[in-house]
Amino acid sequence: MDGLTLLIPSSVVREAEDKREATRKLGYVARAAAVFRADRLRVFPDRDGERRWGEAFVRIVLQYAATPPQLKDEVWGKRDELQFAGVLPPLRVSSQTTADSSESAVNQGIVTEVGSEGRVRVTCGLQHPISLTVPPSMATPAEGERVTVRISSREPVRARLVDEPTPGFDVATVNLSAVLADAAGRRIATSRHGQQLSITRLAEFRPDYRDGLTVAFGAPGRGLPEILGIPPEAISAADAAGDAKPYGLDDDHVDSNRGFDRWLNTIPRQGSETVRTEEAMFATLACLTLTE
């Protein structure tokens, strides 16, 4: 799993006063993922931190935001979670429909049903969903997954799935430990208790998206150490000791690594008591995506 993966807790909208505000906040989260060209946006459970709106609400709103505009109504219809979807800002990712020299159109589609014998049903902007064969070179996509469809004729319909990347990012709920275990490349946890990010420190590891980069964020008023049950002093103490990988104070003490390669404080001169998740995403990814 390469590219950029972003991890956010299900408690990300815990401070929102109403559903409109919660929806708007998730719109900024989706914008951050789109602006910095994330490949995956994953929601991990933080049941103790959730308040009025939890994992299902967060996932559905983010999945809706990531759905191509021409497919939103057909894929989602009317849902209570999407009552205020109109406040979501447009992501404006790369064109969802393109044409090549052979005059065939390349559309983004959403898998709505996984059938038997290597076939899936896909909604891709045509009048009706179509059943397509999954090519041998491509793993069978899951329901809700984005796919690329090459359309050579609309009347009659002639289309096929192609193993090509789709623009934008996909959204899913995950087990945090499992996704970190499977992650390729560097795995970074963000926290005000981590190592302060500096020009020198950034140059030390220079994340490379081709090798994979996973970045995790906490919730307002409830950072990653609290979510994971790690005493902040364990992370701070490891940093003070000069440990690039804070695994804990000793072998018998709490494991402050929890699957991450590094804990970083990407806003070392934080002037507000708390930093909202979407603010932390923009601040962090602006640093980690710098080029030489």
N, C-alpha and C positions, 0 to 999 in steps of 0.2 A: 504494500500500500504506500505509494509515493505521493508527491505533491503536498499540498497544505491541508491539514486537518485542524479544525477548531473545535474545542470542547467547551460547552457551557452547562451550568447546572439547571435542573428543572425549577429551581427557586429564583431564576433570573429576574422575574417580575414581582418578587415578593413585596416590594415597596410601592407598587402601583396602587392608586386609590380607586380606580375603576377600570372596567374592561377596555375602554377607549385608550386610556393611558398605557395599559399593559400591551395593547396591540401596537401602539405607536412605538413603544420601547423596542419591541421585537422587530419592528421595521428598521430601526437603526442598527440592530444586531445583524439583520440580513444585509443591510447596506454595507456594513464593514466587511462581511464575508465576500460580497460582490466586488467592492472596490479593490480589495487585496487579492482577488482571484483565488479564493479558497476552493478546493475541490470537494471538501466535505465539511458539513456543520453537524456536529453530534451533540445530542442532549443526554446527559447522564443524571441519574436520580439523586435528588437531595430532599427526601421526604420530610426530614425534620425542619428544613428551611422553607418549605412551601407554605403559602398562606391560602389565599382565595383561588388562585389559578396555578395549576401545577403542570406536570409533565405532558399530559395529553393536549392541553391548551397550547403550551409552548411549541410542541412539535407540529401541530396542525397549522398554526398561524405561520410558522417558518416554512413549512412545506408549501403552503399556499403562496407565500411571497416568492418562493423560488420557482414556482410553476410559470411557464411561458404565458404571456397575456392572453393569447388566442385560445389557450386550453383551460383557463381558470374556471369559467362557467361550466363547461362540460365535465371537467374532472371533479369539481367540488360542489357544484350546485349551491343549495342553501344550508348552512350549518350555523348552529348557535355560536360556536367559537369564532366564526368569521363575521359576526354582527357589525364590527367596526373595521372591516378589511379596507374600506375606502380611505382610511388614514395612512395606510402603508405607502411609503414612498416607492416609486418605480425603481427597479434595479438597473434597468438599461444595460444588461449584459450584451455580449456580442450578438449579432443578428441571429434570430432563431430560425430564419428561413433563408437559404442561399441557393444559388444556381451555379452549376459548373458548365464546362465547355460542351458537354454532351446534352445540354438543355434539360437535364433532370434536376429536380429540386431536392434539397436536403433539408428536412424538417426535424425538429425535436419532437419526440413523442413521449407519452406516459403509459407505462404498462398497467392495464386495468384488470387483467386476468392472466394467470399462468395456466395453460392447458396441458394436455398430454402430447406425447410424441414430438416434443421439442417445438411446440408452437405457443405463441403468446398473443393476447389481444391488446392492441395499441390504439390509443387516441392520439392523433397527430395532425389535427386541423382539417381533415377531410370531413365530408358530410356525416359519416358514421365511423365508429371504431372498426379497425380491420384486423384480421387474423394473419400473423406472419410467422414464418419458420425462422428459428434461431440458427444462424450459420454455425458450422462446426468450430470455427475459430473463436467463438464468443460464448462465454458462460451464460447460462439461462438467467435472464434478469428477473428480479423479484417484483411482486406487485407494488406499484407506486414508483418504481425506478424509472429514471429518464433514459431514453434510448435515442439513437439517430436512425432516421428512416429516409431512404432515398426513393423518391417518387418519380417514375419515368412517364406515367400517364394517369390522368384523373378520370377519364371516361374512355374506355373502362379503366378501373383502378388497377395500376400495376406498381407495386412497391415492394421493397425488401429492407430488412434490417441490415445495417452495416456496423462493423466493429470500429466505430470512430468516436472520439470524445465529444461530449455535448458541452455547450457553453454553460457557465454558471456553476452551481454547487448543488449537491443533494443533501437531504436532511434525514436523520434517523435517530432513534433512541438507542443507547448502548449501555453496556456494563463498563464502567470506567476501567477496572482492572483488566478486563479482556481486551478492550481496544488499545490500551497502552502496551499490553503484551504483544499484540500483533503489529504495532506501529513500526514503520521503518524510519530510519534517520533519527534526528534529535527529538526528544520529548521534553517540553518546557512547561513548568508550572509558574504562573504569575502570582506574586504576593508582595506586599510591602515589607515582609520579613525576609525576602530573598536577597540575593546578592544585587547590589546596585549596578544597574546597567550603565556602562561608560563606553566611550569610544574605543578604548583599549580592550575592554572585555568583549565588546561586540566583534572586534577584529579577531579575537582569539578563536572563535568557533564558526563564524560566518555561515549561517544555515544555508543549505543548498536544497531548494525545493525538489530537485531531481532525485535527491537521496531520501527525501521525505522530511517533513517538519510537522510536529504536532504541538499545539499550544493550548493550554487549558486556562480557563478564567473562573473566578469565583462569582458570588452574588453580592449585591449591595449590602453592607453591614454584616456580611457572612462570607469571609474569604475562604480560599481553598484549605488553609490549615484547619479551620473550624469544621468545614464540611467533611474533611478526611479524618478528623479527630487527632490532629497532630498539634502538640503544644508549639506555639510560635517561637518560644525560646529555643526549641530544638533546632529549628531552621536557622535562627539568628546566630546561635552558638556555633553551628557548623560553618557558617559564613565567616564569623570572626576568627575561626581557627584556620581559615584559608582553604577549606575543603571545597573543591569545585563541584563535588557530588555529595550533598549533605545526606548521608545515610543514617545519621543519628549520633547521639553522644557516645554510645558504646554499644557493643553487641547485645547487651541485655536491655538497652533502652529502646524507646519507641523508634520505629523505622520511619524517618522523616523523608525518605525518598519516595516510597509508594509508587514505584514504576517510572518516575521522572528522572531525566538525566541532570536537570538543573532547575533550581528555583531562582527566578529573576524578579527584581523590583525594577520595572521599566518606567516608573514615574518617581525617581529618587527624590525629587523636590516637591512632593505632593503637598498642596496647600489646602486641600479640603479634607475633612475628617474621613470621608469615604469617597471612593471613586466608583461611579456606576460602571456596570459591565461593558456597555457599549462604548463608554469613554476609554476604558482600559484597552478595549480591542483596537480602537483607532491609534491610541498612543503606542501600544506594543507593536502592532503590525507595521506601523510607519517606520519603526526602528529596524525590525527584523527583515524587512524587505528592501533595505538599502543595498545599492550596488556599488561596486568599486569605481 
